[in-house]
Structure formats: structure tokens, C-alpha cells
Amino acid sequence: MALLATWFGSGLLPWAPGTWGSLCALPFAALLHYKFNEIGLAVAAVIVFVIGWLASNVYIEANRAAEIDDADPKAIVVDEVAGQWLTLAVAPLDPMMFALGFVLFRFFDIVKPWPANMIDKDIKSGLGIMLDDIVAGIYASAVLLLIRIFSGVN
């Protein structure tokens, strides 16, 4: 479970683990998008959300057993994967749109507009860890979709 919670260890990198987790989600997103289209990527985001919720709870409990009291360990980045994939589910399979989706998701994940900030502050569990990034992904995908519509990008 730790391997999944840290997205194959990317969350253990010493600087900006959330950014690394999002970056490491991109190749998988491109592959899923290529093989299964946008809907397949959105379904994968939901699956990662559910599995990540479980993996995050297990990781937190393991830390608690080791007397490390951290309700949202920075090493857990599976939440970034779910949010990033949700964002990219509205993007065409295009490097520039994927890059824009990455930047938008990171922006909303860091800024945490309402209700993500409330979720981050009030829900201290695997659900809270995962859910604030889903909210960031919803905001980022909405902006990305608007950009696609108004720029004419298919």
C-alpha cells in the first residue's frame, strides 16, 4: 500500500513531492488516454481515488503505529495522481494541453480554493487527503475545458 500511496516512491523525493507525484502521473495518463480515451482516463481517476483513499488510510495508520502523527503526510501523492488524471480527462492527447493541465492542477492544488481548503483543514483521514485534490482537479478541468472551448482546440 505504501508503494501506491507514494506513487511508486515519487512522494518520497525530498523537494516538492506533490509536484513530483503529478509529474509521475503524466506518462500513465498519456498511456491511459491513448488506449482508452478521455472516458477511460476519467474512470481510472475514480478507481485511483477509491484505492488511494484506502492506501492513504493504511499509510496514516502505519505512521500512527510508528508514533508519527501526521494526518496528511507529504509522501502520500496518490491524491495528486487522481486529481491530475481527472484534470487531463478533459484534455486532448496533446503535449501542450497536458502541460497546461499539469500547471492548472498544481495551481488549484496549491491555492486550495473553497471547498478544497475546508476539506484539507477539516477532514483528517484518507478521504480528506484524496478529496481536496479531486476538488482541485474539478476546478482545473473546468478551466481547461473553457480554454478548449474558447480556443477551438479539439
N, C-alpha and C positions, 0 to 999 in steps of 0.2 A: 504494500500500500504506500510506503514511503516513496518508492520509485515513481509511482503515479502522482502522488501529491506534489512531489518536487519536479514533475515532468521530466523524468529521466535524469535528474540531478541538476537541471538548469537553475532551479531555485536555490541551489547551494553555492552558486557563484557569489563572490564577495561583494560585488557592486551592482546595484540596481537589479535585484533578482526578478522583479515584476517585468521589467523591460526584457530581460533575457528569456523569461518564460513566454512572453508574447512573441519574441523573435523566433524562438524554437517551435512555436505553434505554426508559423507561416508555411514551412515546407509540407507539413502534414495537411494543412488547409488547402494548399495548391493541389496536392495529390487527390484529396477527397473531392474537391471541386471538379477536377479533371475527370475522375472516374464516375462520380455520382451527381454532378451538377450542384447548383445552389441549394436545392432542397435536401440533397444528401448531406451537404455540409451543415445545414441547419439542424437536421436530425442528429448528426454526430455531435453538435454543440450541446443538444439536450441530453444525449447519452453521457457525454463527459461531465455535464453539470451534475447528474444524478450520481455517477461513480465518484466524481470529485467531492461531492458532499459527504459520502461515506468515507472516502480516503482521508479527507480533512479531519473528520471526527476521530478516526483511528490515530492519525498523526498527533492531534492535540492530546488525546488520552495517553499516548505513549510519552509525550513530553511531560504531562502531568505526573505520570508514574515515575519519571526521572526527576521530578520536582522542578521542572522548568515551567513556570506559569506565564504562558503567552497565549492569549485567546486567538491571535491571528499571526502565527509565525510567518516571517517574511519568506522562509524557504518554501512554503506552500504556494505554488504558482499554477496549479491545475485550474484555478479560478480564472487566471488570465487566459488560459487556453480556451475555456468555454466562452468567455466574453469576446475574445478575438475572433473565434470561429463564427460566433453569432453576427459580429460586425461584417465579416467577409462573406457571409451568406447572401448579402445583397450586392456584392461586387462582381463584375465580370472577371473572368480569369485573365487578368491583365496586371503586369508588374507595377505600373503606376497606380492603379486603383487599389491594389493590395498594399502598397506603400502608404497611400492616403488613408486607407482603412486602419493600418497599424498606428499611424500618427493620431488619428481621431480617437481610436480606442484608448491609447495611452493617455491622451489629454483628459478624456472623461473619467478614466480610472484614477488619475492623479487628483484632478479637481474635485471629484465626487459630488456632483450636484444632487439636490434633493431628488429622490429619496435615498440615493446611494449613501450619502453622508449619515443619514439616520440609521440605515441598516448597518453600516460599518460600526457605528457607535453603540447601538442598542442590542444587536443580535450577536452574542458571543458564542458562536458554535460553527460547525462546518457549513450550516445553512447560511449564516451571515457572511462567512468568507466567500462563498460562491455567489450569493445573491447580489452583493454590491457590484460585482463585475458583470453580472448579467444586465443590471441596470445601465452600467457604463456602455455595455455592448448595444443595448437598445438605443441609447442616445446617439452613439457613434454610427450605428446602422441607419438611423433616421436621417442624420446629416449626410451620410454617404449616399443614401438613396435620393435625397433632394439634389445633391450635386450631380448625380447621374441624370436625373430628370431635366434639370435646367441647363446642363451642358450638352445633352444629347448623346451621352456615352451609352452605348448598348452593352 
